[in-house]
Amino acid sequence: MKTKTLPLLGLLCLLFASVTAQDEKAIKAAIEKETMAFFNLDRKGWEESWLPVSYAYWSYSDSTGTSYVEGWEAVKKSFDAYFKTQRPNRDIDVAHTSNNKPIAIDRTWKEIRIYGTGAFVRYDQRVKDDQIYRDETSQIRVLEKKDGKWKIICVGAIAMYPIVDY
């Protein structure tokens, strides 16, 4: 009996590891899609990255202040001005460096935890631009899997500041 159970158990472990690796890849892709849609002023792509639920949440904190928005309709509305006023290919632009090259985004993935159809992700993000200083941020995302696709329900980003010795 034990000899039959061991191969089955091994097969189940391999299957679980494969599903987890596929989910991690899909989660990273969903986060990257949302970020690039935001920086490239692709409102449709940005909205498609979110699960439109009443418990959606977005927050950001940097040297200019802290803000948060609760609920998908409020999150979507809070970005109306951003998507209407930003223009691609300006000298100072959210999606391009000052020499008009697309920005580069580096992430250091810290943690991805999957709980059935939910996931918690934590990473550090650096937007590379040769002319404009951009904050390095510590970010979290909470995602839910619906109809086989991972969608964002929560964004939290806090700017990192250098430690100063006094």
C-alpha positions as CSV (number, residue, x, y, z in Angstrom):
1,M,0.0,0.0,0.0
2,K,2.8,2.4,0.9
3,T,4.6,1.8,-2.4
4,K,1.5,2.9,-4.3
5,T,0.8,5.9,-2.1
6,L,4.3,7.4,-2.4
7,P,4.3,7.9,-6.2
8,L,0.8,9.3,-6.1
9,L,1.9,11.7,-3.3
10,G,5.0,12.7,-5.4
11,L,2.8,13.3,-8.4
12,L,0.4,15.5,-6.4
13,C,3.4,17.5,-5.1
14,L,4.7,18.1,-8.6
15,L,1.3,19.1,-9.8
16,F,0.9,21.6,-6.9
17,A,4.4,23.1,-7.5
18,S,3.6,23.5,-11.2
19,V,0.3,25.2,-10.5
20,T,1.9,27.5,-8.0
21,A,4.7,28.4,-10.4
22,Q,2.1,29.1,-13.1
23,D,0.1,31.3,-10.7
24,E,3.2,33.2,-9.6
25,K,4.1,33.9,-13.2
26,A,0.5,35.0,-14.0
27,I,0.5,37.2,-10.8
28,K,3.7,39.0,-11.8
29,A,2.4,39.5,-15.3
30,A,-0.8,41.0,-13.9
31,I,1.2,43.5,-11.8
32,E,3.5,44.4,-14.6
33,K,0.5,45.0,-16.9
34,E,-1.1,47.3,-14.4
35,T,2.1,49.2,-13.8
36,M,2.9,49.7,-17.5
37,A,-0.7,50.6,-18.4
38,F,-0.5,53.3,-15.7
39,F,2.8,54.7,-16.9
40,N,1.9,54.5,-20.6
41,L,-1.5,56.2,-19.9
42,D,-3.4,53.2,-21.1
43,R,-6.6,53.6,-19.0
44,K,-8.4,50.7,-20.5
45,G,-5.4,48.3,-19.8
46,W,-5.1,49.8,-16.3
47,E,-8.8,49.3,-15.5
48,E,-8.7,45.7,-16.9
49,S,-6.0,44.9,-14.4
50,W,-8.3,45.6,-11.5
51,L,-11.2,43.5,-10.2
52,P,-14.0,46.1,-10.0
53,V,-15.2,45.3,-6.4
54,S,-16.5,47.5,-3.6
55,Y,-13.6,46.5,-1.4
56,A,-10.9,47.7,-3.8
57,Y,-8.3,49.9,-2.2
58,W,-5.4,52.1,-3.4
59,S,-2.9,54.0,-1.2
60,Y,0.3,55.9,-1.7
61,S,2.7,57.7,0.5
62,D,5.8,59.8,-0.4
63,S,7.5,63.0,0.4
64,T,4.5,65.0,-0.9
65,G,1.9,63.3,1.3
66,T,-0.2,60.3,1.8
67,S,-3.5,59.4,0.3
68,Y,-5.9,56.4,0.0
69,V,-9.1,55.6,-1.9
70,E,-11.6,52.9,-1.0
71,G,-13.9,51.1,-3.5
72,W,-13.5,50.5,-7.2
73,E,-15.7,53.4,-8.3
74,A,-13.8,55.8,-6.1
75,V,-10.4,54.4,-7.2
76,K,-11.4,54.7,-10.9
77,K,-12.7,58.2,-10.4
78,S,-9.7,59.4,-8.5
79,F,-7.5,58.7,-11.6
80,D,-9.8,60.6,-14.0
81,A,-7.6,63.7,-13.9
82,Y,-4.4,61.7,-14.3
83,F,-5.5,59.9,-17.4
84,K,-7.0,63.1,-18.9
85,T,-4.1,65.5,-18.2
86,Q,-1.0,63.4,-18.7
87,R,0.4,63.3,-22.3
88,P,2.8,60.8,-23.7
89,N,6.2,62.0,-25.1
90,R,6.4,65.3,-23.2
91,D,9.7,66.5,-21.9
92,I,8.6,65.6,-18.4
93,D,6.4,62.5,-18.7
94,V,5.4,59.6,-16.6
95,A,6.1,57.0,-19.2
96,H,9.3,58.3,-20.9
97,T,12.7,59.4,-19.7
98,S,13.8,63.0,-20.5
99,N,15.5,61.7,-23.7
100,N,12.2,60.2,-24.8
101,K,13.1,56.6,-24.1
102,P,10.5,54.4,-22.4
103,I,11.1,54.2,-18.6
104,A,12.5,51.0,-17.2
105,I,11.0,49.5,-14.0
106,D,13.1,47.2,-11.8
107,R,11.4,45.1,-9.2
108,T,12.8,43.0,-6.4
109,W,10.2,40.5,-5.6
110,K,10.1,39.9,-1.9
111,E,7.2,37.6,-1.3
112,I,4.3,36.0,-3.2
113,R,1.8,34.1,-1.1
114,I,-1.1,32.4,-2.7
115,Y,-4.2,31.5,-0.7
116,G,-6.6,29.6,-3.0
117,T,-8.0,32.3,-5.2
118,G,-6.3,35.1,-3.4
119,A,-2.7,36.3,-3.3
120,F,-0.5,38.7,-1.3
121,V,2.6,40.2,-3.1
122,R,5.3,42.4,-1.7
123,Y,8.2,43.9,-3.7
124,D,10.4,46.9,-4.1
125,Q,10.2,49.0,-7.2
126,R,12.6,51.4,-8.8
127,V,11.6,53.5,-11.9
128,K,14.8,54.2,-13.8
129,D,15.0,57.6,-15.4
130,D,18.3,59.3,-16.2
131,Q,17.1,62.8,-15.6
132,I,14.2,62.9,-13.2
133,Y,14.5,61.6,-9.6
134,R,11.8,59.1,-8.8
135,D,11.2,57.6,-5.4
136,E,12.0,53.9,-4.8
137,T,8.9,52.4,-3.4
138,S,8.0,49.4,-1.2
139,Q,4.8,48.0,-2.6
140,I,2.1,45.5,-1.9
141,R,-0.6,44.1,-4.1
142,V,-3.5,41.9,-3.1
143,L,-5.0,40.0,-6.0
144,E,-8.0,37.7,-6.6
145,K,-8.3,35.1,-9.3
146,K,-11.6,35.3,-11.1
147,D,-12.5,33.4,-14.3
148,G,-8.9,32.1,-14.4
149,K,-7.3,35.6,-14.4
150,W,-5.5,37.3,-11.5
151,K,-6.8,40.8,-10.9
152,I,-5.7,43.5,-8.5
153,I,-7.9,44.5,-5.6
154,C,-5.4,46.4,-3.4
155,V,-2.4,48.6,-4.1
156,G,-0.2,50.0,-1.3
157,A,3.0,51.9,-2.1
158,I,5.3,53.7,0.3
159,A,8.3,55.7,-0.9
160,M,11.6,54.6,0.6
161,Y,13.9,57.2,2.0
162,P,17.6,56.9,2.7
163,I,18.6,56.3,6.3
164,V,20.4,59.3,7.5
165,D,23.0,59.0,10.3
166,Y,22.8,62.0,12.7
